[in-house]
Amino acid sequence: MTESSPRPKLLVVEDDEGLQRQLRWAYEDYDVTIAGNREEAIAALHAHEPAVVTLDLGLPPDPDGTSEGFATLEEIMAVRPGTKVIVASGHGARESALGAIAKGAFDFYQKPVDIDELGHIVRRAMHVHALEEENRRLIRAATGQGVVGGIITGAPEMLKVARMIERVASADVSVMLLGASGTGKELLARGLHDNSLRKDAPFVALNCAAIPETLLESELFGYEKGAFTGAIKSMEGKIERAEGGTLFLDEVGDIPLPLQVKLLRFLQERVIERIGGRRTIPVDVRIVCATHQNLESMIASGAFREDLYYRLAEIVVRIPALAERQGDAELLAHHFLAKFAHEHRRVIKGFSPAALARIADWAWPGNVRELENRVKRAVIMAEGNRLTPEDLDLGEGDAVGTSLNLKRVREAAERNAIQQAMARTEGNVSATAKLLGVGRPTLYYMMKEYGFDAAS
């Protein structure tokens, strides 16, 4: 550790003032914070975000028991599950140790405290925490997390889509997002808006398939007071509310033909009339739309206007299904696990190897939305601390189809293997190389070949 490096942060939760002073002196290499009870401990956790916590289970108001200590441990793991907690107790040591580990503690030691032994445990916990932080940084760099719209991906197919969105965001043109349900069309639409010159104005979304035909026109264009029974006051529509910003029309293929005519007129003249109104209202808005339907087939059958399509689809972006995004299912599964474990205060350490294998093999007909829902349900319902195929309800069906082009199969298999290995090792290059059975130079070459960020 260099002189300029910040000292690792250690939180000592201990109510014995003599032991507090002893531990502060013993840990002079760390940035030490002392807490004497649960309330002080949680406040310090929020304020200092320590890497490691040493926690005496015998805290007031139950200094002779462990109830308050266990309650503090549970709250720490709920607030910051990545924190390494080392618990201490002289009460029923074996039972306390097993209970603490089950609740997410990193390690356990028995009182009376041996400073040297505890110091060794703390150093190991600091080392593991630092490794995990570095691995998370590497996987963010290697997988392209943080790309437009907050999309989490390492698949070249999806990274290409994200870069395209970034390029067209500043061009004030209509964009059509084509892709199956659950592929992240609204996330990309928001990414378009957030990277555009309109980012400080409203982003307004409307799912055209979720609104009854009879109400869709008033939702889009608004209405004047008295326009129909129940119209007791004038109301702006979604188009007006998006003034200066972006209007996202999801499932635009569900707009009925009569309303398509009115939408086309707005796109041509950039003015609207509310239902029951006589005045024209100019509106400056960018249109982004999405659909999972084949609009070309709908045009051929007369169900969608060709002139409207070309107004809406000045730029077309095709979004690949999750099954076509090699390795992304595992990355997203880890992301959703961390998210929902934190939200629902569950101590879930990860996925079993069998679960990761099933996630990689599953066809994901519901795409990212299906994966998110399965992981959320599993986090809530799981009894163990690692999610299994049974927790995720992944049976034997829905296997991904195979290609007959050998070169493509080989490239896809290599790219998928790298992505899966990086997901399982959380971006640790040495561990990834070992898991794949190749040397680091070979792995760096393959990462570069398949578009991964080998520089990180």
C-alpha positions in Angstrom: 0.0 0.0 0.0 1.5 3.3 -1.1 1.4 6.5 1.1 -1.1 8.0 -1.3 -3.4 5.0 -1.2 -6.5 5.4 1.0 -6.5 3.1 4.0 -9.0 0.2 3.9 -12.1 0.9 6.1 -12.8 -1.2 9.1 -15.9 -0.9 11.3 -15.6 -2.4 14.8 -18.9 -3.0 16.5 -18.1 -3.6 20.2 -19.6 -2.2 23.4 -16.6 -2.9 25.7 -14.7 0.5 25.8 -11.4 -1.2 26.8 -11.6 -3.6 23.9 -12.6 -0.7 21.6 -9.3 1.1 22.5 -7.3 -2.1 22.1 -8.7 -2.9 18.7 -8.3 0.7 17.4 -4.6 0.6 18.4 -4.2 -2.9 16.9 -5.6 -1.8 13.5 -3.7 1.4 13.0 -3.1 0.4 9.3 -6.9 0.7 8.7 -9.3 3.6 8.7 -11.2 2.4 11.9 -14.7 3.5 13.0 -16.1 2.3 16.3 -19.7 1.6 17.1 -21.1 0.5 20.4 -24.6 -0.7 19.4 -26.8 -1.6 16.4 -28.0 2.0 15.7 -24.4 3.4 15.6 -23.3 0.4 13.5 -25.8 1.0 10.8 -25.2 4.7 10.8 -21.5 4.1 10.4 -22.2 1.6 7.6 -24.1 4.2 5.6 -21.6 7.0 6.3 -18.3 5.1 5.8 -19.1 2.0 3.7 -16.5 -0.2 5.3 -15.0 -3.2 3.5 -14.9 -5.3 6.7 -16.9 -5.3 10.0 -15.9 -7.0 13.2 -19.2 -7.6 15.1 -19.6 -8.7 18.7 -22.8 -10.6 18.9 -23.3 -9.6 22.6 -24.6 -6.1 22.1 -26.9 -4.0 24.3 -29.7 -4.3 25.2 -28.8 -8.1 25.1 -25.1 -8.1 26.1 -25.4 -11.6 27.6 -27.1 -13.1 24.5 -26.8 -13.0 20.7 -30.2 -11.7 19.6 -29.1 -8.0 19.1 -25.9 -9.1 17.4 -27.7 -11.3 14.9 -30.2 -8.6 14.2 -27.3 -6.2 13.5 -25.7 -8.8 11.2 -29.0 -9.3 9.2 -29.3 -5.5 8.8 -25.7 -5.1 7.6 -26.1 -7.9 5.0 -29.4 -6.3 3.8 -27.9 -2.8 3.5 -24.5 -3.8 2.1 -24.3 -7.5 1.2 -20.8 -7.2 -0.2 -19.4 -6.3 3.3 -17.3 -8.9 5.0 -18.6 -9.4 8.5 -16.5 -11.2 11.1 -18.6 -12.1 14.2 -17.4 -12.8 17.7 -19.2 -14.4 20.7 -18.5 -16.3 23.8 -22.1 -17.6 24.0 -22.7 -21.1 22.5 -19.7 -20.7 20.1 -20.5 -23.5 17.7 -24.2 -22.7 17.3 -23.5 -19.0 17.0 -20.9 -19.7 14.3 -23.2 -21.8 12.2 -26.0 -19.3 12.6 -23.8 -16.4 11.6 -22.4 -18.1 8.5 -25.9 -19.0 7.5 -26.9 -15.4 7.7 -24.0 -14.3 5.5 -21.1 -13.7 7.8 -17.6 -14.1 6.3 -16.0 -15.7 9.4 -16.3 -16.3 13.1 -14.0 -16.2 16.1 -14.5 -17.0 19.8 -14.0 -14.7 22.7 -11.7 -13.9 24.5 -10.2 -12.0 21.6 -6.7 -13.0 20.4 -5.6 -9.9 18.6 -3.1 -11.7 16.3 -5.6 -14.3 15.2 -8.3 -11.7 14.7 -5.8 -9.6 12.7 -5.1 -12.5 10.4 -8.9 -13.0 9.8 -9.4 -9.2 9.1 -6.4 -9.1 6.6 -7.9 -12.1 4.7 -11.4 -10.5 4.7 -9.8 -7.2 3.4 -8.0 -9.2 0.7 -11.1 -11.0 -0.5 -13.2 -7.8 -0.5 -10.5 -6.0 -2.6 -10.4 -8.9 -5.1 -14.2 -8.9 -5.4 -14.3 -5.2 -6.0 -11.6 -5.5 -8.7 -13.4 -8.4 -10.3 -16.6 -6.3 -10.5 -14.7 -3.4 -12.0 -13.2 -5.8 -14.6 -16.5 -7.4 -15.5 -18.1 -4.0 -16.0 -15.2 -3.0 -18.4 -15.1 -6.3 -20.2 -18.9 -6.7 -20.7 -19.8 -3.2 -21.8 -21.9 -2.4 -18.8 -22.9 1.3 -18.7 -23.6 1.4 -22.4 -26.5 3.5 -23.7 -29.7 3.0 -21.7 -28.0 1.1 -18.9 -28.0 -2.0 -21.1 -25.9 -4.8 -19.6 -24.3 -6.8 -22.4 -21.1 -8.3 -23.6 -22.5 -9.7 -26.8 -21.1 -8.1 -29.9 -24.6 -8.2 -31.5 -26.0 -6.1 -28.7 -23.0 -3.8 -28.4 -23.4 -3.0 -32.0 -27.1 -2.0 -31.4 -26.0 0.2 -28.4 -23.4 2.0 -30.5 -25.9 2.6 -33.2 -28.3 4.1 -30.7 -25.6 6.4 -29.5 -24.8 7.6 -33.0 -28.4 8.4 -34.0 -29.4 9.9 -30.6 -28.2 13.4 -31.6 -29.9 13.2 -35.0 -33.4 14.5 -34.7 -35.0 11.7 -36.8 -37.8 9.2 -36.1 -36.4 5.8 -34.9 -38.2 2.4 -35.2 -37.0 -0.3 -32.7 -37.8 -3.8 -33.9 -37.5 -6.8 -31.6 -39.4 -9.5 -29.7 -41.2 -8.6 -26.5 -38.9 -8.3 -23.5 -35.7 -7.4 -25.4 -35.3 -4.0 -23.8 -36.9 -1.7 -26.4 -38.1 0.9 -23.8 -34.6 1.0 -22.2 -33.1 1.7 -25.6 -35.8 4.4 -26.3 -34.8 6.1 -23.0 -31.2 5.8 -24.0 -32.0 7.6 -27.3 -33.7 10.4 -25.3 -31.0 10.7 -22.6 -28.3 11.0 -25.2 -30.1 13.5 -27.4 -30.4 17.3 -27.4 -33.9 16.8 -26.0 -32.7 15.1 -22.8 -33.8 17.9 -20.5 -37.4 17.8 -21.9 -40.0 15.1 -21.1 -39.7 11.4 -22.1 -43.3 10.2 -22.5 -44.2 6.6 -23.2 -47.4 5.0 -24.4 -48.0 1.3 -24.9 -50.5 1.3 -27.8 -51.4 -2.4 -27.2 -52.4 -1.7 -23.5 -55.0 1.0 -24.3 -58.5 0.1 -25.7 -59.1 1.3 -29.2 -61.8 3.7 -28.1 -59.5 5.4 -25.7 -56.3 5.4 -27.7 -57.1 8.6 -29.7 -57.8 10.6 -26.5 -54.6 9.3 -24.9 -52.6 10.5 -27.9 -54.3 13.7 -28.8 -56.2 14.8 -25.7 -59.7 16.2 -25.6 -61.6 19.4 -24.8 -64.2 19.8 -22.1 -67.5 18.5 -23.2 -66.1 16.5 -26.1 -67.9 13.4 -24.9 -69.7 12.1 -21.8 -67.5 12.3 -18.8 -65.1 15.0 -20.3 -65.6 17.4 -17.5 -62.4 19.3 -18.2 -59.9 19.7 -21.0 -57.0 17.2 -21.0 -53.6 17.2 -22.8 -52.7 14.0 -24.7 -49.4 12.2 -24.7 -48.1 14.1 -27.7 -48.6 17.5 -26.0 -47.0 16.3 -22.8 -43.9 15.3 -24.7 -43.4 18.9 -26.0 -39.8 19.5 -26.7 -38.9 16.0 -25.8 -39.5 12.4 -26.9 -42.7 10.4 -27.4 -42.1 6.6 -27.3 -44.9 4.6 -28.9 -44.5 1.0 -27.9 -46.3 -1.7 -30.0 -47.1 0.9 -32.7 -48.4 -1.9 -34.9 -51.5 -2.1 -32.7 -52.7 1.4 -33.7 -55.9 1.1 -35.7 -56.1 2.3 -39.3 -58.3 5.4 -38.7 -55.9 6.6 -36.0 -52.9 5.9 -38.2 -54.3 8.6 -40.6 -54.5 11.2 -37.8 -51.0 10.3 -36.6 -49.6 10.6 -40.1 -51.1 14.1 -40.4 -49.4 15.1 -37.2 -46.0 13.8 -38.4 -46.5 15.7 -41.7 -47.7 19.0 -40.3 -46.5 18.9 -36.6 -49.8 20.2 -35.3 -52.6 18.4 -33.5 -56.3 19.0 -32.7 -57.7 17.7 -29.5 -60.9 15.7 -29.7 -63.8 18.1 -29.7 -61.4 21.0 -30.4 -61.2 23.4 -33.4 -57.8 25.0 -32.9 -54.6 23.6 -34.1 -51.8 23.2 -31.5 -48.2 23.1 -32.8 -46.0 20.4 -31.0 -42.3 19.9 -31.3 -41.6 16.3 -30.4 -39.4 13.4 -31.5 -41.1 10.1 -32.2 -39.5 6.8 -31.2 -41.5 3.7 -31.7 -41.2 0.0 -31.2 -43.0 -3.2 -32.2 -42.5 -7.0 -32.1 -44.8 -7.3 -35.2 -43.7 -7.7 -38.8 -44.8 -4.3 -40.1 -43.9 -5.2 -43.7 -46.3 -8.1 -43.7 -48.9 -5.8 -42.1 -48.4 -3.2 -44.9 -48.8 -6.0 -47.5 -52.1 -7.0 -45.9 -53.3 -3.5 -45.6 -53.3 -3.4 -41.8 -50.6 -0.7 -41.6 -50.1 2.3 -43.7 -46.9 2.3 -45.8 -46.6 6.1 -45.8 -46.9 6.1 -42.0 -44.2 3.4 -41.7 -41.7 5.5 -43.7 -42.4 8.5 -41.5 -41.8 6.5 -38.3 -38.9 4.4 -39.6 -36.4 7.0 -40.8 -33.9 4.9 -38.8 -34.6 1.2 -38.1 -32.8 -0.6 -35.3 -33.2 -4.4 -35.0 -32.7 -5.8 -31.5 -31.5 -9.4 -31.1 -33.4 -11.8 -28.9 -31.6 -12.8 -25.6 -30.8 -16.3 -27.0 -28.9 -14.6 -29.8 -26.8 -12.6 -27.4 -24.0 -15.0 -26.5 -23.2 -15.0 -22.7 -25.7 -12.2 -21.8 -28.1 -14.5 -20.0 -25.5 -15.3 -17.3 -24.4 -11.6 -17.0 -28.0 -10.5 -16.6 -28.8 -13.3 -14.2 -26.0 -12.1 -11.9 -27.2 -8.5 -12.2 -30.8 -9.4 -11.3 -29.7 -11.6 -8.5 -27.7 -8.8 -6.9 -30.6 -6.4 -7.4 -33.4 -8.5 -6.0 -31.3 -9.9 -3.1 -30.7 -6.4 -2.0 -34.3 -5.3 -2.5 -35.8 -8.3 -0.6 -33.0 -8.5 2.0 -32.0 -12.1 1.1 -28.5 -13.5 1.5 -28.0 -15.3 -1.8 -24.4 -16.0 -2.7 -24.9 -16.9 -6.3 -26.0 -19.7 -8.7 -25.2 -23.3 -8.5 -23.1 -24.6 -11.5 -26.1 -26.5 -12.7 -28.2 -23.3 -12.6 -25.7 -21.4 -14.6 -25.5 -24.2 -17.2 -29.3 -24.2 -17.6 -29.4 -20.4 -17.9 -26.8 -20.6 -20.7 -28.8 -23.4 -22.5 -32.3 -22.0 -22.1 -33.9 -20.5 -25.2 -35.5 -17.6 -23.3 -38.7 -17.2 -25.4 -39.7 -14.3 -23.1 -36.2 -12.7 -23.4 -34.8 -10.5 -20.7 -38.2 -10.0 -19.0 -38.6 -13.7 -18.6 -35.1 -14.0 -17.1 -35.7 -11.1 -14.7 -39.0 -12.6 -13.5 -37.5 -16.1 -12.9 -34.6 -14.7 -10.9 -36.9 -12.4 -8.9 -39.2 -15.3 -8.0 -36.2 -17.5 -7.2 -34.6 -15.0 -4.9 -37.9 -14.6 -2.9 -38.7 -18.3 -2.7 -35.3 -20.1 -2.5 -34.4 -21.9 0.7 -30.7 -22.2 0.1 -28.0 -19.6 -0.4 -27.4 -20.5 -4.0 -30.1 -20.6 -6.7 -30.7 -24.0 -8.4 -32.4 -24.9 -11.6 -35.4 -25.9 -9.5 -35.5 -22.5 -7.9 -35.5 -20.9 -11.4 -38.1 -23.5 -12.6 -35.9 -24.3 -15.6 -36.9 -27.8 -16.8 -35.6 -29.8 -19.7 -37.4 -27.9 -22.5 -36.7 -24.8 -24.4 -33.2 -25.7 -25.6 -31.5 -23.3 -27.9 -31.5 -24.3 -31.6 -28.2 -25.0 -33.4 -26.6 -23.7 -36.6 -25.2 -26.0 -39.3 -22.4 -23.6 -40.3 -19.3 -25.1 -38.6 -17.3 -21.9 -38.6 -20.1 -19.9 -37.0 -20.8 -22.7 -34.5 -17.1 -22.8 -33.5 -16.9 -19.0 -33.2 -20.2 -18.8 -31.3 -19.1 -21.6 -29.0 -15.7 -19.9 -28.3 -17.3 -16.5 -27.7 -20.0 -18.0 -25.5 -17.4 -20.0 -23.5 -15.4 -16.8 -22.8 -18.5 -14.9 -21.9 -19.7 -17.6 -19.5 -16.3 -18.1 -17.9 -16.0 -14.3 -17.4 -19.4 -14.2 -15.9 -18.6 -17.1 -13.5 -15.3 -15.6 -12.4 -16.7 -12.1 -12.3 -14.1 -10.8 -14.8 -11.0 -12.3 -13.2 -8.7 -12.8 -16.2 -6.4 -15.4 -14.6 -9.3 -17.4 -13.3 -11.1 -17.2 -16.6 -8.0 -18.5 -18.4 -7.7 -21.3 -16.0 -11.4 -22.2 -16.3 -11.1 -22.3 -20.1 -7.8 -24.3 -20.0 -5.8 -21.7 -21.9 -3.0 -19.3 -21.1 -3.4 -15.6 -20.4 -1.8 -14.6 -23.7 -4.2 -16.9 -25.6 -7.2 -15.5 -23.7 -6.2 -11.9 -24.4 -5.9 -12.7 -28.1 -9.3 -14.4 -28.1 -10.9 -11.5 -26.2 -9.5 -9.1 -28.8 -10.6 -11.3 -31.6 -14.2 -11.5 -30.4 -14.6 -7.8 -29.4 -14.0 -8.0 -25.6 -12.1 -5.2 -23.9 -8.8 -7.1 -23.4 -7.1 -3.9 -22.2 -8.8 -4.1 -18.9 
